[in-house]
Each structure stands twice: as C-alpha cells, then as structure tokens.
Amino acid sequence: MLLIGALAGFATTGKTGWLVPALLLLPDVAALGYVSARAGAHPYNLTHAAPLPAVLAGIGIWQHQSLVLAIA
C-alpha cells in the first residue's frame, strides 16, 4: 500500500520517471554504512522507516515543493 501511495503521489509531481528507480534503490545504498555495524545501523534504519518520507511529504506539500514531494 505504501508503494502504491508513493507512486500515486509521485505521479502528481510531474517529475521525470527516471527518478522512481533511483529513489527506490536509495535506501539500499544506506546498507553500505554497515562497514561498521554500530554506525551503519542508524542510517539503514532511518532510510527504511516510514516517518522520514511522511515528514518529507508533509514539508513538500506545505512548502509547495514538488521535488521534495517526489523524493518523499
């Protein structure tokens, strides 16, 4: 449901389609932080949690910033 909602929200921004696969893979880049398990856990968990995109979406809507909303 989150993916469907995110894609529906992205469709309203009018941004280019290449941004979708790039942003879908971005949280997995955070796994590179696991070179050190203690330091890597925080960025990985932050990028795989729903509150960060929810806050970004709220800021994007509030500030009328379509790029921020597309990233969310």
TIRO-2110 file (N, C-alpha, C; in Angstrom, 1 decimal):
// TIRO-2110
0.8, -1.2, 0.0, N, 1, A
0.0, 0.0, 0.0, CA, 1, A
0.9, 1.3, 0.0, C, 1, A
2.0, 1.2, 0.7, N, 2, A
2.9, 2.4, 0.8, CA, 2, A
3.4, 2.6, -0.6, C, 2, A
3.8, 1.6, -1.4, N, 3, A
4.4, 1.8, -2.7, CA, 3, A
3.3, 2.4, -3.6, C, 3, A
2.1, 1.9, -3.6, N, 4, A
1.0, 2.4, -4.4, CA, 4, A
0.8, 3.9, -4.1, C, 4, A
0.7, 4.2, -2.8, N, 5, A
0.5, 5.6, -2.4, CA, 5, A
1.7, 6.5, -2.8, C, 5, A
2.9, 5.9, -2.7, N, 6, A
4.0, 6.7, -3.1, CA, 6, A
4.1, 7.0, -4.6, C, 6, A
3.7, 6.0, -5.4, N, 7, A
3.7, 6.1, -6.8, CA, 7, A
2.6, 7.1, -7.3, C, 7, A
1.4, 7.0, -6.6, N, 8, A
0.3, 7.9, -6.9, CA, 8, A
0.7, 9.3, -6.5, C, 8, A
1.4, 9.5, -5.4, N, 9, A
1.9, 10.8, -5.0, CA, 9, A
2.9, 11.4, -6.0, C, 9, A
3.8, 10.5, -6.4, N, 10, A
4.9, 10.9, -7.4, CA, 10, A
4.3, 11.3, -8.7, C, 10, A
3.2, 10.6, -9.1, N, 11, A
2.6, 11.0, -10.4, CA, 11, A
2.0, 12.4, -10.4, C, 11, A
1.7, 12.9, -9.2, N, 12, A
1.1, 14.3, -9.2, CA, 12, A
2.2, 15.3, -9.2, C, 12, A
3.5, 15.0, -9.1, N, 13, A
4.5, 16.0, -9.1, CA, 13, A
5.0, 16.4, -10.5, C, 13, A
4.8, 15.6, -11.5, N, 14, A
5.2, 15.9, -12.8, CA, 14, A
6.7, 15.8, -13.0, C, 14, A
7.4, 15.1, -12.2, N, 15, A
8.8, 14.9, -12.3, CA, 15, A
9.1, 13.7, -13.3, C, 15, A
10.3, 13.6, -13.8, N, 16, A
10.7, 12.6, -14.8, CA, 16, A
10.7, 11.2, -14.1, C, 16, A
10.4, 10.2, -14.9, N, 17, A
10.3, 8.8, -14.5, CA, 17, A
11.6, 8.2, -14.0, C, 17, A
12.7, 8.6, -14.4, N, 18, A
14.0, 8.0, -14.0, CA, 18, A
14.2, 8.2, -12.5, C, 18, A
13.5, 9.1, -11.9, N, 19, A
13.7, 9.4, -10.5, CA, 19, A
13.1, 8.3, -9.6, C, 19, A
12.1, 7.6, -10.1, N, 20, A
11.5, 6.5, -9.4, CA, 20, A
12.5, 5.4, -9.1, C, 20, A
13.1, 4.7, -10.1, N, 21, A
14.0, 3.6, -9.7, CA, 21, A
15.2, 4.1, -8.9, C, 21, A
15.7, 5.3, -9.1, N, 22, A
16.8, 5.8, -8.4, CA, 22, A
16.4, 6.0, -6.9, C, 22, A
15.2, 6.5, -6.6, N, 23, A
14.8, 6.7, -5.3, CA, 23, A
14.4, 5.4, -4.6, C, 23, A
13.9, 4.4, -5.4, N, 24, A
13.6, 3.1, -4.8, CA, 24, A
14.8, 2.4, -4.3, C, 24, A
16.0, 2.6, -5.0, N, 25, A
17.2, 1.9, -4.6, CA, 25, A
18.0, 2.7, -3.6, C, 25, A
17.7, 4.0, -3.4, N, 26, A
18.4, 4.8, -2.5, CA, 26, A
18.5, 4.2, -1.0, C, 26, A
17.4, 3.7, -0.5, N, 27, A
17.6, 3.2, 0.9, CA, 27, A
18.6, 2.0, 1.0, C, 27, A
18.7, 1.3, -0.1, N, 28, A
19.7, 0.2, -0.1, CA, 28, A
21.1, 0.6, -0.1, C, 28, A
21.3, 1.8, -0.6, N, 29, A
22.7, 2.4, -0.5, CA, 29, A
23.1, 2.6, 0.9, C, 29, A
22.1, 2.8, 1.8, N, 30, A
22.4, 3.0, 3.2, CA, 30, A
23.0, 1.8, 3.8, C, 30, A
22.9, 0.6, 3.2, N, 31, A
23.5, -0.6, 3.7, CA, 31, A
25.0, -0.6, 3.6, C, 31, A
25.5, 0.3, 2.8, N, 32, A
27.0, 0.5, 2.7, CA, 32, A
27.5, 1.0, 4.0, C, 32, A
26.7, 1.6, 4.8, N, 33, A
27.1, 2.1, 6.2, CA, 33, A
27.5, 1.0, 7.1, C, 33, A
27.1, -0.3, 6.7, N, 34, A
27.4, -1.4, 7.6, CA, 34, A
28.8, -1.9, 7.6, C, 34, A
29.7, -1.0, 7.0, N, 35, A
31.1, -1.3, 7.1, CA, 35, A
31.4, -1.4, 8.6, C, 35, A
30.8, -0.5, 9.4, N, 36, A
30.9, -0.6, 10.9, CA, 36, A
29.4, -0.8, 11.3, C, 36, A
29.2, -1.9, 12.0, N, 37, A
27.8, -2.3, 12.3, CA, 37, A
27.1, -1.3, 13.2, C, 37, A
27.8, -0.8, 14.1, N, 38, A
27.2, 0.2, 15.0, CA, 38, A
26.8, 1.5, 14.3, C, 38, A
27.7, 2.0, 13.5, N, 39, A
27.5, 3.3, 12.8, CA, 39, A
26.5, 3.0, 11.6, C, 39, A
26.5, 1.8, 11.0, N, 40, A
25.7, 1.6, 9.9, CA, 40, A
24.2, 1.3, 10.2, C, 40, A
23.9, 0.9, 11.4, N, 41, A
22.5, 0.6, 11.8, CA, 41, A
21.6, 1.8, 11.7, C, 41, A
22.1, 3.0, 12.2, N, 42, A
21.3, 4.2, 12.2, CA, 42, A
20.8, 4.7, 10.8, C, 42, A
21.8, 4.9, 9.9, N, 43, A
21.3, 5.3, 8.6, CA, 43, A
20.4, 4.3, 7.9, C, 43, A
20.7, 3.0, 8.0, N, 44, A
19.9, 2.0, 7.4, CA, 44, A
18.5, 2.0, 8.0, C, 44, A
18.4, 2.0, 9.3, N, 45, A
17.1, 2.0, 9.9, CA, 45, A
16.3, 3.3, 9.5, C, 45, A
17.0, 4.4, 9.5, N, 46, A
16.3, 5.7, 9.2, CA, 46, A
15.8, 5.7, 7.7, C, 46, A
16.5, 5.1, 6.8, N, 47, A
16.0, 5.1, 5.4, CA, 47, A
15.0, 4.1, 5.1, C, 47, A
14.9, 3.1, 6.0, N, 48, A
13.9, 2.1, 5.9, CA, 48, A
12.6, 2.2, 6.7, C, 48, A
12.5, 3.4, 7.3, N, 49, A
11.3, 3.7, 8.2, CA, 49, A
10.4, 4.6, 7.5, C, 49, A
9.1, 4.5, 7.8, N, 50, A
8.1, 5.4, 7.1, CA, 50, A
8.0, 6.8, 7.6, C, 50, A
8.4, 7.2, 8.8, N, 51, A
8.3, 8.6, 9.3, CA, 51, A
9.1, 9.6, 8.4, C, 51, A
10.3, 9.2, 8.0, N, 52, A
11.1, 10.2, 7.2, CA, 52, A
10.4, 10.6, 5.9, C, 52, A
9.9, 9.6, 5.1, N, 53, A
9.1, 10.1, 3.9, CA, 53, A
7.9, 10.8, 4.2, C, 53, A
7.2, 10.4, 5.3, N, 54, A
6.0, 11.1, 5.7, CA, 54, A
6.3, 12.6, 6.0, C, 54, A
7.4, 12.8, 6.7, N, 55, A
7.7, 14.2, 7.1, CA, 55, A
8.1, 15.0, 5.8, C, 55, A
8.9, 14.3, 4.9, N, 56, A
9.3, 15.0, 3.7, CA, 56, A
8.0, 15.3, 2.8, C, 56, A
7.1, 14.4, 2.8, N, 57, A
5.9, 14.7, 2.0, CA, 57, A
5.1, 15.8, 2.6, C, 57, A
5.0, 15.9, 3.9, N, 58, A
4.4, 17.0, 4.6, CA, 58, A
5.0, 18.3, 4.3, C, 58, A
6.3, 18.3, 4.3, N, 59, A
7.1, 19.6, 4.0, CA, 59, A
6.9, 19.9, 2.6, C, 59, A
6.9, 19.0, 1.7, N, 60, A
6.7, 19.2, 0.3, CA, 60, A
5.4, 19.8, 0.0, C, 60, A
4.4, 19.3, 0.6, N, 61, A
3.0, 19.8, 0.4, CA, 61, A
2.9, 21.2, 1.0, C, 61, A
3.4, 21.4, 2.3, N, 62, A
3.3, 22.6, 3.0, CA, 62, A
4.0, 23.7, 2.2, C, 62, A
5.2, 23.5, 1.7, N, 63, A
6.0, 24.5, 1.1, CA, 63, A
5.8, 24.5, -0.4, C, 63, A
4.9, 23.7, -1.0, N, 64, A
4.6, 23.6, -2.4, CA, 64, A
5.9, 23.4, -3.2, C, 64, A
6.7, 22.4, -2.7, N, 65, A
7.9, 22.0, -3.4, CA, 65, A
7.7, 20.6, -4.0, C, 65, A
7.5, 20.5, -5.3, N, 66, A
7.2, 19.3, -5.9, CA, 66, A
8.4, 18.3, -5.9, C, 66, A
9.7, 18.8, -5.9, N, 67, A
10.8, 17.9, -5.8, CA, 67, A
10.9, 17.2, -4.5, C, 67, A
10.6, 18.0, -3.4, N, 68, A
10.7, 17.4, -2.1, CA, 68, A
9.6, 16.3, -2.0, C, 68, A
8.4, 16.6, -2.5, N, 69, A
7.3, 15.7, -2.5, CA, 69, A
7.7, 14.4, -3.3, C, 69, A
8.3, 14.6, -4.5, N, 70, A
8.7, 13.5, -5.3, CA, 70, A
9.7, 12.6, -4.6, C, 70, A
10.7, 13.2, -3.9, N, 71, A
11.7, 12.5, -3.1, CA, 71, A
11.0, 11.7, -2.0, C, 71, A
10.0, 12.3, -1.4, N, 72, A
9.3, 11.6, -0.3, CA, 72, A
8.6, 10.3, -0.8, C, 72, A
END
